[in-house]
Amino acid sequence: MSLLCLAPILTQHEIAPRHFLLTFRAPAMAKVAQPGQFVHVRCGDTLDPLLRRPLSLHGIDRTKGTLTLLYRVVGKGTARLSRMQPGEALDVIGPLGRGFSLSLPFGQVVNEAVVVGGGIGVAPLLPLIEALLNQGSQVTVLLGARSADGLLGLKAFEQTGARVEIATDDGSLGVKGNVADLLKNWLTRGTVLPAGSGCVYACGPAPMLRTIWQMCAAHQIPLQVSLEERMGCGVGACLACVCRVTRTDEGKNKEISDDNNVKSSLALAADSDWKYARVCVEGPVFWGEEVLLDE
């Protein structure tokens, strides 16, 4: 269930150059929000910028009825958003999309998890870690950035009580290298997730996700990935954020349909073994075995 509301901004501050943490009050939205979902935010009161911006939920507090966003200023829309002040109303739609699963596809609860985040990809991971810990899962968090200054929200991750390991490209903190290297080191140390009850979760740039997908496939470890894609409408109508996923037992040449069974224009070749999925609706979270990350 998604909602549209004008939510009062409670706090906003810059936690790193061009990176902001914004908290707003939306009790009905916070009540139903799940880790891995996002909201669609209007960044101005004019037609410029025209489109809303999709922002991951970095914090979900159902008791206080608040949601927190961690975002990076990359253009006119997010620059406008960064100038909004506490007390102003945030025009927001959400929660949207498919979030993380705390269970494996066959229903077994995830008992041990490795959560991997690179750069701004850490944004949707904090609620996931909290949810995993609340259900009794053992959680190891692997975080990566170019330098120590670029590690976003590190204190908040450490305060969850999960084990946190760090990689930086310049070696200024933790292991020198990227976060995929950190996962590789973690696996080569002989650390093995329990068969049938362990899972890796990851969010970050596509090259990072491809590398992690390859490692998890080689070790036969279940993987969930949160994709970072440009979105237009956020509700599956504009088809701007499609990605390729594997075709299962559906008939060949079947067209993609939205939740109301409205056919899109994305007809597939009869011999295709893949189809398109909308990241904003069928994602942004996918199982590693279903989304095609090899190209």
DASUL-V550345 format. One record per pair of residues at least 12 apart in sequence whose C-alpha atoms are under 10 Angstrom apart, sorted by the first residue. I is the first residue (numbers start at 1). J is the second residue. D is the distance in Angstrom with one decimal. If there is no record, write none. Layout:
BEGIN
<<I:J:D> <I:J:D>>
END
This chain:
BEGIN
<<1:29:8.8> <1:32:7.5> <1:33:8.9> <1:94:7.9> <1:95:7.2> <1:96:7.9> <1:97:9.9> <2:28:9.7> <2:29:7.5> <2:32:8.6> <2:33:9.0> <2:39:9.0> <2:93:6.6> <2:94:4.7> <2:95:5.2> <2:96:6.1> <2:97:9.2> <2:235:9.7> <3:26:9.7> <3:28:8.0> <3:29:6.6> <3:32:9.9> <3:39:9.5> <3:92:8.1> <3:93:5.5> <3:94:5.2> <3:95:7.0> <3:96:8.9> <4:26:9.9> <4:29:8.8> <4:39:9.8> <4:40:9.3> <4:41:9.9> <4:91:7.5> <4:92:5.8> <4:93:4.4> <4:94:6.6> <4:95:9.2> <5:26:7.7> <5:28:9.5> <5:29:8.8> <5:89:9.0> <5:90:7.9> <5:91:6.0> <5:92:5.7> <5:93:6.6> <5:94:8.7> <6:24:9.7> <6:25:9.3> <6:26:8.4> <6:88:9.2> <6:89:5.4> <6:90:5.3> <6:91:4.6> <6:92:6.4> <6:93:9.0> <7:23:9.8> <7:24:6.1> <7:25:5.7> <7:26:5.7> <7:27:9.3> <7:29:9.9> <7:66:9.5> <7:67:9.9> <7:87:9.2> <7:88:8.2> <7:89:5.2> <7:90:4.9> <7:91:6.5> <7:92:7.1> <7:93:9.9> <8:23:8.8> <8:24:5.6> <8:25:5.7> <8:26:7.8> <8:66:9.9> <8:85:9.6> <8:86:7.3> <8:87:5.6> <8:88:5.7> <8:89:4.5> <8:90:6.0> <8:91:9.0> <9:22:7.4> <9:23:6.1> <9:24:4.2> <9:25:6.6> <9:26:9.5> <9:66:9.6> <9:67:9.8> <9:68:9.8> <9:84:8.2> <9:85:7.0> <9:86:4.8> <9:87:5.3> <9:88:5.7> <9:89:6.1> <9:90:6.4> <10:22:7.7> <10:23:5.6> <10:24:5.1> <10:25:6.8> <10:66:8.8> <10:67:9.9> <10:68:9.7> <10:85:8.3> <10:86:5.0> <10:87:6.4> <10:88:8.5> <10:89:9.6> <11:23:5.3> <11:24:7.1> <11:25:9.8> <11:68:9.2> <11:84:9.7> <11:85:7.5> <11:86:5.4> <11:87:8.5> <12:24:8.9> <12:68:9.4> <12:69:9.4> <12:70:9.9> <12:81:9.9> <12:82:7.8> <12:83:9.0> <12:84:7.9> <12:85:6.9> <12:86:6.7> <13:82:8.3> <13:83:9.7> <13:85:9.3> <13:86:9.9> <14:70:9.7> <14:71:9.7> <14:72:9.6> <14:82:8.4> <15:70:9.2> <15:149:9.9> <15:150:9.8> <15:152:7.5> <15:153:7.9> <16:72:9.2> <16:149:7.4> <16:150:7.2> <16:151:8.7> <16:152:7.4> <16:153:9.3> <17:72:8.7> <17:73:9.0> <17:149:9.0> <17:150:8.6> <18:71:8.5> <18:72:5.6> <18:73:5.2> <18:74:8.0> <18:78:9.6> <18:79:8.7> <18:82:8.7> <19:70:7.2> <19:71:5.7> <19:72:4.4> <19:73:6.3> <19:74:9.5> <19:78:9.9> <19:82:8.8> <19:120:8.7> <19:150:9.5> <19:152:8.2> <20:69:7.9> <20:70:5.8> <20:71:5.5> <20:72:6.4> <20:73:7.8> <20:78:9.6> <20:81:9.5> <20:82:6.9> <20:152:9.7> <21:58:8.7> <21:59:9.8> <21:68:6.9> <21:69:5.7> <21:70:4.7> <21:71:6.7> <21:72:9.1> <21:82:9.1> <21:123:9.9> <21:152:10.0> <21:153:9.2> <22:58:9.4> <22:59:9.7> <22:67:8.4> <22:68:5.5> <22:69:5.1> <22:70:6.6> <22:71:8.3> <22:81:9.4> <22:82:8.5> <22:84:9.5> <22:85:9.6> <22:86:9.1> <23:58:9.4> <23:59:8.2> <23:60:9.7> <23:66:6.7> <23:67:5.7> <23:68:4.2> <23:69:6.4> <23:70:9.0> <23:86:8.9> <24:65:8.7> <24:66:5.6> <24:67:5.6> <24:68:6.5> <24:69:8.5> <24:86:8.6> <24:87:9.3> <24:88:9.6> <24:89:8.7> <24:90:7.7> <24:92:10.0> <25:61:9.6> <25:64:8.0> <25:65:5.9> <25:66:4.4> <25:67:6.5> <25:68:8.9> <25:89:9.7> <25:90:9.4> <26:61:9.9> <26:62:9.4> <26:64:9.1> <26:65:5.6> <26:66:5.6> <26:67:6.9> <26:90:9.9> <26:92:9.4> <26:94:9.9> <27:61:8.8> <27:62:7.0> <27:63:8.5> <27:64:7.4> <27:65:3.8> <27:66:6.2> <27:67:8.5> <28:62:8.8> <28:65:7.3> <28:66:9.3> <28:95:10.0> <29:60:9.4> <29:62:8.9> <29:65:7.8> <29:66:8.3> <29:67:8.1> <29:92:9.9> <29:93:8.9> <29:94:6.7> <29:95:6.4> <30:57:9.9> <30:59:9.3> <30:60:6.1> <30:61:6.5> <30:62:5.3> <30:63:8.7> <30:64:8.7> <30:65:5.5> <30:66:6.0> <30:67:6.2> <30:68:9.8> <30:94:9.3> <30:95:8.2> <31:60:8.6> <31:61:8.3> <31:62:5.4> <31:63:8.5> <31:64:9.8> <31:65:7.0> <31:66:9.0> <31:67:9.9> <31:95:9.9> <32:60:9.6> <32:62:8.5> <32:94:9.5> <32:95:7.5> <33:57:8.4> <33:59:9.9> <33:60:7.1> <33:61:9.4> <33:62:8.7> <33:67:8.8> <33:94:8.0> <33:95:5.6> <33:96:8.4> <33:99:9.0> <33:127:9.9> <34:57:8.5> <34:59:10.0> <34:60:7.9> <34:95:7.8> <34:96:9.3> <34:97:9.5> <34:98:8.5> <34:99:6.1> <34:100:7.7> <34:101:9.4> <34:127:7.9> <34:128:8.4> <34:131:9.2> <35:56:9.0> <35:57:7.1> <35:58:8.3> <35:59:8.6> <35:60:8.0> <35:95:9.9> <35:98:9.0> <35:99:5.6> <35:100:5.9> <35:101:8.5> <35:102:9.5> <35:124:6.8> <35:125:7.4> <35:126:8.1> <35:127:5.1> <35:128:5.0> <35:129:8.7> <35:130:9.0> <35:131:7.7> <35:132:10.0> <35:285:9.9> <36:56:6.9> <36:57:6.8> <36:58:8.6> <36:95:9.7> <36:96:9.3> <36:97:8.0> <36:98:7.0> <36:99:4.0> <36:100:5.3> <36:101:8.9> <36:123:9.1> <36:124:5.4> <36:125:7.1> <36:126:9.3> <36:127:7.7> <36:128:7.0> <36:203:9.7> <36:225:9.7> <36:226:7.3> <36:283:9.1> <36:284:7.4> <36:285:6.8> <37:54:9.9> <37:55:8.8> <37:56:6.3> <37:57:6.2> <37:58:9.4> <37:94:8.4> <37:95:6.1> <37:96:5.6> <37:97:5.4> <37:98:6.0> <37:99:4.8> <37:100:7.9> <37:124:7.6> <37:127:9.9> <37:226:9.4> <37:280:9.2> <37:281:9.9> <37:283:8.6> <37:284:7.4> <37:285:8.3> <38:53:9.9> <38:54:6.4> <38:55:5.4> <38:56:4.2> <38:57:5.3> <38:58:8.9> <38:69:9.0> <38:93:9.0> <38:94:6.7> <38:95:5.6> <38:96:5.3> <38:97:6.6> <38:98:8.8> <38:99:8.5> <38:124:8.2> <38:234:9.2> <38:280:8.7> <38:284:8.5> <39:52:9.4> <39:53:8.1> <39:54:5.7> <39:55:5.5> <39:56:6.4> <39:57:7.1> <39:67:9.7> <39:69:8.9> <39:92:6.6> <39:93:5.6> <39:94:4.5> <39:95:5.2> <39:96:5.8> <39:97:8.7> <39:234:8.5> <40:52:5.7> <40:53:5.4> <40:54:4.5> <40:55:6.4> <40:56:8.9> <40:91:8.5> <40:92:5.6> <40:93:5.1> <40:94:6.4> <40:95:8.1> <40:96:7.7> <40:231:9.3> <40:232:9.6> <40:233:8.4> <40:234:6.6> <40:235:9.3> <41:53:5.1> <41:54:6.4> <41:55:7.3> <41:77:9.5> <41:78:9.5> <41:81:8.8> <41:90:7.3> <41:91:6.0> <41:92:4.6> <41:93:6.5> <41:94:8.8> <41:234:10.0> <42:54:9.2> <42:77:8.2> <42:78:9.6> <42:80:9.8> <42:81:8.3> <42:90:7.3> <42:91:5.4> <42:92:6.3> <42:93:8.6> <43:76:8.7> <43:77:5.3> <43:78:6.7> <43:79:8.5> <43:80:6.0> <43:81:5.2> <43:82:9.0> <43:83:9.8> <43:84:8.9> <43:90:8.1> <43:91:7.8> <43:92:9.2> <44:76:9.7> <44:77:7.3> <44:78:9.5> <44:80:6.7> <44:81:7.4> <44:84:9.4> <44:90:9.2> <44:91:8.8> <45:91:9.2> <48:76:8.5> <48:77:8.2> <49:75:9.6> <49:76:6.9> <49:77:5.8> <49:78:9.5> <49:80:8.9> <50:77:8.7> <50:232:9.7> <51:77:8.4> <51:231:8.9> <51:232:6.4> <51:233:7.4> <51:234:9.7> <52:77:8.0> <52:78:9.7> <52:91:9.3> <52:92:8.6> <52:93:9.2> <52:231:8.6> <52:232:7.3> <52:233:7.4> <52:234:8.3> <53:77:7.3> <53:78:7.7> <53:81:9.6> <53:92:9.5> <53:230:8.8> <53:231:7.6> <53:232:8.0> <53:233:9.0> <53:234:8.6> <54:71:9.7> <54:92:9.7> <54:93:9.4> <54:94:9.7> <54:96:9.2> <54:228:9.7> <54:229:9.2> <54:230:8.1> <54:231:6.8> <54:232:8.6> <54:233:9.1> <54:234:7.1> <54:280:8.9> <55:68:9.8> <55:69:6.6> <55:70:7.6> <55:71:6.8> <55:72:9.6> <55:78:10.0> <55:96:10.0> <55:123:8.7> <55:124:8.9> <56:68:8.8> <56:69:6.4> <56:70:7.3> <56:71:8.0> <56:95:9.4> <56:96:9.5> <56:120:10.0> <56:121:9.3> <56:122:9.6> <56:123:6.2> <56:124:5.3> <56:125:9.1> <56:226:10.0> <56:228:9.7> <56:284:9.6> <57:69:5.4> <57:70:7.5> <57:71:9.7> <57:94:9.9> <57:95:8.5> <57:96:10.0> <57:123:7.0> <57:124:5.5> <57:125:8.6> <57:126:8.7> <57:127:7.7> <57:128:10.0> <58:70:5.8> <58:71:9.1> <58:122:8.3> <58:123:5.1> <58:124:5.0> <58:125:6.9> <58:126:6.0> <58:127:6.4> <58:128:9.2> <58:153:9.7> <59:123:8.8> <59:124:8.1> <59:125:9.1> <59:126:6.7> <59:127:5.8> <59:128:9.5> <59:130:9.6> <60:126:9.0> <60:127:6.4> <60:128:9.9> <60:130:9.7> <61:127:9.2> <68:123:9.7> <69:123:7.6> <69:124:8.8> <70:120:8.0> <70:121:9.8> <70:122:8.8> <70:123:5.6> <70:124:8.4> <70:152:8.7> <70:153:8.8> <71:120:7.2> <71:121:9.7> <71:123:7.4> <72:120:7.2> <72:123:9.9> <93:234:9.0> <93:235:9.8> <94:234:9.4> <94:235:9.8> <96:234:7.5> <96:235:7.5> <96:280:7.2> <96:281:7.3> <96:283:9.3> <96:284:9.2> <97:234:8.2> <97:235:8.0> <97:236:9.5> <97:278:9.5> <97:279:7.7> <97:280:5.3> <97:281:4.7> <97:282:6.6> <97:283:5.6> <97:284:6.1> <97:285:8.0> <98:226:9.5> <98:279:8.7> <98:280:7.8> <98:281:6.4> <98:282:6.1> <98:283:4.9> <98:284:6.0> <98:285:5.9> <98:286:8.2> <99:124:9.3> <99:128:9.1> <99:224:9.8> <99:225:9.9> <99:226:8.3> <99:281:9.9> <99:282:9.4> <99:283:7.2> <99:284:6.9> <99:285:5.5> <99:286:8.5> <100:124:9.5> <100:125:9.4> <100:127:9.8> <100:128:7.2> <100:131:10.0> <100:201:8.3> <100:224:7.3> <100:225:8.5> <100:226:8.1> <100:283:9.3> <100:284:8.9> <100:285:6.0> <100:286:8.1> <100:287:9.2> <101:128:8.9> <101:132:9.7> <101:201:9.6> <101:224:8.2> <101:285:8.7> <101:286:9.5> <101:287:9.3> <102:128:8.3> <102:129:10.0> <102:131:7.9> <102:132:6.6> <102:135:8.6> <102:137:9.2> <102:199:9.1> <103:132:9.7> <103:197:8.2> <103:198:9.3> <103:199:8.8> <104:196:7.9> <104:197:7.2> <104:198:8.3> <104:199:7.7> <104:222:7.8> <104:223:9.5> <104:224:9.7> <104:287:9.6> <105:196:10.0> <105:222:9.2> <105:287:9.0> <106:196:9.0> <107:196:9.9> <107:197:9.6> <108:196:7.3> <108:197:6.3> <108:198:9.4> <109:132:9.6> <109:135:8.7> <109:136:9.7> <109:137:8.5> <109:196:9.1> <109:197:6.4> <109:198:8.6> <109:199:9.8> <110:132:7.9> <110:135:8.9> <110:136:9.0> <110:137:6.5> <110:138:8.8> <110:139:9.9> <110:194:9.4> <110:196:8.4> <110:197:4.9> <110:198:5.5> <110:199:6.5> <110:200:9.7> <111:132:8.4> <111:133:9.6> <111:135:8.6> <111:136:7.2> <111:137:4.5> <111:138:6.2> <111:139:8.6> <111:193:9.1> <111:194:8.0> <111:196:9.1> <111:197:5.4> <111:198:5.9> <111:199:8.3> <112:132:8.7> <112:133:9.6> <112:136:8.9> <112:137:5.3> <112:138:4.6> <112:139:5.9> <112:140:8.2> <112:192:9.9> <112:193:6.6> <112:194:7.2> <112:195:9.9> <112:197:6.7> <112:198:4.8> <112:199:6.6> <112:200:8.8> <113:129:8.9> <113:132:7.9> <113:133:9.6> <113:137:6.9> <113:138:6.2> <113:139:4.9> <113:140:6.3> <113:141:8.4> <113:193:7.7> <113:194:9.5> <113:197:8.7> <113:198:5.7> <113:199:5.0> <113:200:5.7> <113:201:7.3> <113:222:9.9> <113:223:9.8> <114:129:9.4> <114:138:8.6> <114:139:5.9> <114:140:4.8> <114:141:5.8> <114:142:7.3> <114:163:9.6> <114:164:9.9> <114:183:8.8> <114:186:9.8> <114:193:8.5> <114:198:8.2> <114:199:6.5> <114:200:4.7> <114:201:6.2> <114:202:8.4> <114:223:9.5> <115:128:8.6> <115:129:7.5> <115:139:7.2> <115:140:6.2> <115:141:4.8> <115:142:6.1> <115:143:8.3> <115:162:10.0> <115:164:9.4> <115:183:9.7> <115:199:8.5> <115:200:5.9> <115:201:4.7> <115:202:5.9> <115:203:8.6> <115:223:9.8> <115:224:9.5> <115:225:10.0> <116:140:8.6> <116:141:6.0> <116:142:4.8> <116:143:6.0> <116:144:8.2> <116:165:9.7> <116:179:7.3> <116:180:8.2> <116:182:9.3> <116:183:7.9> <116:200:7.4> <116:201:6.0> <116:202:4.6> <116:203:6.5> <116:204:8.3> <116:208:9.8> <116:209:9.5> <116:212:9.0> <116:225:9.4> <117:141:8.0> <117:142:6.4> <117:143:5.0> <117:144:6.3> <117:145:8.9> <117:151:10.0> <117:166:10.0> <117:179:7.3> <117:180:9.2> <117:201:8.5> <117:202:5.8> <117:203:5.2> <117:204:5.9> <117:205:9.3> <117:208:9.3> <117:209:9.6> <117:226:9.9> <118:142:8.5> <118:143:5.9> <118:144:4.7> <118:145:6.0> <118:146:9.2> <118:150:9.9> <118:151:8.7> <118:152:9.5> <118:167:9.3> <118:168:9.8> <118:178:8.1> <118:179:6.4> <118:180:8.7> <118:202:8.4> <118:203:6.7> <118:204:4.9> <118:205:7.3> <118:208:7.8> <118:209:9.5> <119:143:8.0> <119:144:6.3> <119:145:5.2> <119:146:7.8> <119:147:9.9> <119:150:7.1> <119:151:7.0> <119:152:7.3> <119:179:9.5> <119:203:9.0> <119:204:6.6> <119:205:8.2> <120:144:9.7> <120:145:8.8> <120:150:9.0> <120:151:8.8> <120:152:7.2> <120:153:9.9> <120:203:8.6> <120:204:7.0> <120:205:8.8> <120:228:9.8> <121:143:9.4> <121:144:9.4> <121:145:9.9> <121:152:9.5> <121:202:8.2> <121:203:4.9> <121:204:4.1> <121:205:7.2> <121:226:8.4> <121:227:8.9> <121:228:7.9> <122:142:9.8> <122:143:7.5> <122:144:8.8> <122:145:9.9> <122:151:9.0> <122:152:7.3> <122:153:8.2> <122:154:9.5> <122:157:9.6> <122:202:8.7> <122:203:6.6> <122:204:7.3> <123:152:8.3> <123:153:8.6> <123:203:8.4> <123:204:9.3> <124:202:9.7> <124:203:7.8> <124:226:8.3> <125:141:9.3> <125:157:9.0> <125:201:8.6> <125:202:8.3> <125:203:7.8> <125:226:9.4> <126:141:9.9> <126:153:9.1> <126:156:7.9> <126:157:6.6> <126:160:8.5> <127:157:9.9> <127:160:10.0> <128:201:9.1> <129:141:8.2> <129:157:8.3> <129:160:7.6> <129:161:9.5> <129:162:7.7> <129:201:9.8> <130:157:9.3> <130:160:6.7> <130:161:9.2> <130:162:8.9> <132:162:9.8> <133:160:8.2> <133:161:8.5> <133:162:7.8> <137:162:9.8> <137:197:9.8> <137:198:9.3> <138:162:7.6> <138:163:8.8> <138:198:9.4> <139:160:9.8> <139:161:8.8> <139:162:5.4> <139:163:6.5> <139:164:8.7> <139:198:10.0> <139:199:9.9> <139:200:9.8> <140:161:9.7> <140:162:5.9> <140:163:4.8> <140:164:6.0> <140:165:7.7> <140:200:9.5> <141:157:8.0> <141:158:9.0> <141:162:6.7> <141:163:6.0> <141:164:4.6> <141:165:6.2> <141:166:8.4> <141:183:9.9> <141:200:9.9> <141:201:9.5> <141:202:9.9> <142:163:8.6> <142:164:6.0> <142:165:5.0> <142:166:5.9> <142:167:7.7> <142:179:6.6> <142:180:8.9> <142:182:7.1> <142:183:7.2> <142:186:9.4> <142:202:9.3> <143:157:9.4> <143:164:7.4> <143:165:6.4> <143:166:5.0> <143:167:6.3> <143:168:8.5> <143:174:9.6> <143:178:8.8> <143:179:6.1> <143:180:9.4> <143:182:8.5> <143:183:9.7> <144:165:8.7> <144:166:5.9> <144:167:4.7> <144:168:5.6> <144:169:8.0> <144:173:9.6> <144:174:9.2> <144:175:9.3> <144:176:9.7> <144:177:8.3> <144:178:5.8> <144:179:4.6> <144:180:8.3> <144:181:9.5> <144:182:8.3> <144:204:9.5> <145:166:8.4> <145:167:6.7> <145:168:5.0> <145:169:6.5> <145:170:9.0> <145:171:9.8> <145:172:10.0> <145:173:9.5> <145:177:8.9> <145:178:7.0> <145:179:7.6> <146:167:8.4> <146:168:5.1> <146:169:4.6> <146:170:6.4> <146:171:8.6> <146:172:8.8> <146:173:9.8> <146:176:9.6> <146:177:8.6> <146:178:7.8> <146:179:9.9> <147:167:8.4> <147:168:5.0> <147:169:6.1> <147:170:5.8> <147:171:7.1> <147:172:5.8> <147:173:7.1> <147:174:9.7> <147:176:9.4> <147:177:9.9> <148:166:9.0> <148:167:8.7> <148:168:6.6> <148:169:9.1> <148:170:8.5> <148:171:8.2> <148:172:5.6> <148:173:5.4> <148:174:8.6> <149:168:9.6> <149:172:8.8> <149:173:9.2> <150:168:8.7> <151:166:8.7> <151:167:9.3> <151:168:8.5> <151:173:9.4> <154:166:9.3> <165:179:9.2> <165:182:8.0> <165:183:9.6> <165:186:9.7> <166:178:9.0> <166:179:7.5> <166:182:7.6> <167:179:5.5> <167:180:8.8> <167:181:8.0> <167:182:6.3> <167:183:9.7> <168:182:9.6> <178:208:8.7> <179:204:9.8> <179:208:8.0> <179:212:9.3> <180:207:9.6> <180:208:6.4> <180:209:8.4> <180:210:9.7> <180:211:6.8> <180:212:6.2> <180:215:9.0> <181:208:9.7> <181:211:9.3> <181:212:9.3> <183:200:9.8> <183:211:9.9> <183:212:7.8> <183:215:8.6> <183:216:9.7> <184:211:9.6> <184:212:8.5> <184:215:7.4> <184:216:9.7> <187:215:8.8> <187:216:9.5> <187:219:8.6> <192:219:8.8> <192:221:8.9> <193:219:9.5> <193:220:9.8> <193:221:7.4> <193:222:9.5> <194:221:9.1> <195:220:8.8> <195:221:7.9> <195:222:9.4> <196:221:8.8> <196:222:8.7> <197:221:9.6> <197:222:9.0> <198:221:7.3> <198:222:7.1> <198:223:9.2> <199:216:9.3> <199:221:6.3> <199:222:5.0> <199:223:5.8> <199:224:7.6> <200:212:9.0> <200:213:9.5> <200:216:7.8> <200:221:7.1> <200:222:6.2> <200:223:4.7> <200:224:6.3> <200:225:8.5> <200:288:9.5> <201:222:8.6> <201:223:5.7> <201:224:4.8> <201:225:5.9> <201:226:8.1> <201:285:9.5> <201:286:10.0> <201:287:9.2> <201:288:9.4> <202:223:7.6> <202:224:6.4> <202:225:4.9> <202:226:6.4> <202:227:8.9> <202:285:9.4> <202:288:9.7> <203:224:8.7> <203:225:5.7> <203:226:4.9> <203:227:6.6> <203:228:7.8> <203:284:9.9> <203:285:9.0> <204:225:8.6> <204:226:7.6> <204:227:7.3> <204:228:7.0> <205:226:9.7> <205:227:8.0> <205:228:6.9> <205:229:9.6> <206:226:10.0> <206:227:7.7> <206:228:7.8> <206:229:9.6> <206:293:7.6> <206:294:9.7> <206:295:9.4> <207:293:8.6> <207:294:9.3> <207:295:9.3> <209:224:9.9> <209:225:7.2> <209:226:8.9> <209:227:8.5> <209:288:9.2> <209:293:7.4> <209:294:9.6> <210:225:9.9> <210:288:9.4> <210:292:8.9> <210:293:5.3> <210:294:6.3> <210:295:8.3> <211:293:9.0> <211:294:9.0> <212:225:9.4> <212:288:9.3> <212:293:9.9> <213:225:8.6> <213:287:9.8> <213:288:6.3> <213:289:8.5> <213:291:9.8> <213:292:9.6> <213:293:7.5> <213:294:8.7> <214:288:9.3> <214:293:9.0> <214:294:8.5> <216:288:8.5> <216:289:9.9> <217:288:8.3> <217:289:8.2> <221:288:9.5> <222:287:7.7> <222:288:7.2> <222:289:8.0> <223:286:8.5> <223:287:5.8> <223:288:5.0> <223:289:7.6> <223:290:10.0> <224:285:6.6> <224:286:5.7> <224:287:4.5> <224:288:5.5> <224:289:8.6> <224:290:9.6> <224:291:9.6> <225:283:9.2> <225:284:8.0> <225:285:5.5> <225:286:5.5> <225:287:6.3> <225:288:6.3> <225:289:10.0> <225:291:8.7> <226:279:9.1> <226:283:7.5> <226:284:5.2> <226:285:4.3> <226:286:6.5> <226:287:8.9> <226:288:9.6> <227:241:10.0> <227:243:9.2> <227:279:7.3> <227:280:9.5> <227:283:7.6> <227:284:5.3> <227:285:6.4> <227:286:7.9> <227:291:9.7> <228:241:9.3> <228:279:8.6> <228:280:10.0> <228:283:10.0> <228:284:7.4> <228:285:9.6> <229:241:5.9> <229:242:8.4> <229:243:8.8> <229:278:9.9> <229:279:7.2> <229:280:8.5> <229:284:8.3> <230:242:9.4> <230:279:9.1> <230:280:9.3> <231:278:9.5> <231:279:8.2> <231:280:7.1> <232:280:9.2> <233:280:8.5> <234:278:9.3> <234:279:8.7> <234:280:5.3> <234:281:7.6> <235:258:9.3> <235:259:9.7> <235:278:8.8> <235:279:9.5> <235:280:6.1> <235:281:6.2> <235:282:9.9> <236:257:9.6> <236:258:6.8> <236:259:8.6> <236:264:9.9> <236:277:9.3> <236:278:6.1> <236:279:8.1> <236:280:6.1> <236:281:5.8> <236:282:8.6> <237:258:7.8> <237:262:9.6> <237:264:8.5> <237:278:9.0> <237:280:9.6> <237:281:9.5> <238:264:9.5> <238:278:9.4> <239:264:8.4> <239:265:9.2> <239:266:8.9> <239:276:9.5> <239:277:8.8> <239:278:6.5> <239:279:9.0> <239:280:9.1> <240:278:8.0> <240:279:9.0> <240:280:9.3> <241:276:9.7> <241:277:8.4> <241:278:5.8> <241:279:5.6> <241:280:6.9> <241:281:9.6> <241:283:9.9> <241:284:9.7> <242:266:9.8> <242:275:9.6> <242:276:5.9> <242:277:5.3> <242:278:4.4> <242:279:5.7> <242:280:8.3> <242:281:9.7> <242:282:9.4> <242:283:9.6> <243:275:8.3> <243:276:5.5> <243:277:5.5> <243:278:6.5> <243:279:6.6> <243:282:9.8> <243:283:9.4> <243:284:10.0> <243:291:7.6> <243:292:7.8> <243:293:9.2> <244:274:6.5> <244:275:5.7> <244:276:4.7> <244:277:6.2> <244:278:8.9> <244:279:9.6> <244:290:8.7> <244:291:6.2> <244:292:5.6> <244:293:8.2> <244:295:9.8> <245:273:8.9> <245:274:5.6> <245:275:5.5> <245:276:6.0> <245:277:6.4> <245:278:9.7> <245:286:8.9> <245:287:9.7> <245:288:9.6> <245:289:8.7> <245:290:5.4> <245:291:4.2> <245:292:5.3> <245:293:8.8> <246:272:9.5> <246:273:6.4> <246:274:4.4> <246:275:6.3> <246:276:8.6> <246:277:9.5> <246:289:7.9> <246:290:5.2> <246:291:6.2> <246:292:6.8> <247:272:8.1> <247:273:5.3> <247:274:4.6> <247:275:5.9> <247:276:9.1> <247:290:8.1> <247:291:9.7> <248:273:8.1> <248:274:8.3> <248:275:9.5> <248:290:8.8> <250:273:9.9> <250:275:9.9> <251:270:8.9> <252:267:9.9> <252:268:7.7> <252:269:7.6> <252:270:5.2> <252:271:6.7> <252:272:7.0> <252:273:8.0> <252:274:9.3> <252:275:9.5> <253:266:9.9> <253:267:6.5> <253:268:5.0> <253:269:5.6> <253:270:4.6> <253:271:7.6> <253:272:7.6> <253:273:9.8> <253:275:9.2> <254:266:9.2> <254:267:6.7> <254:268:6.6> <254:269:8.8> <254:270:8.3> <254:275:8.7> <255:267:4.7> <255:268:6.5> <255:269:9.7> <255:275:8.5> <255:276:9.1> <256:268:8.5> <256:275:7.7> <256:276:7.0> <256:277:7.5> <256:278:9.3> <257:277:9.4> <257:278:10.0> <258:277:9.6> <258:278:8.9> <258:281:8.5> <258:282:9.3> <259:281:8.6> <259:282:9.6> <274:290:9.4> <274:291:9.2> <274:292:8.5> <275:291:9.7> <275:292:9.8> <276:291:9.6> <277:291:8.9>>
END
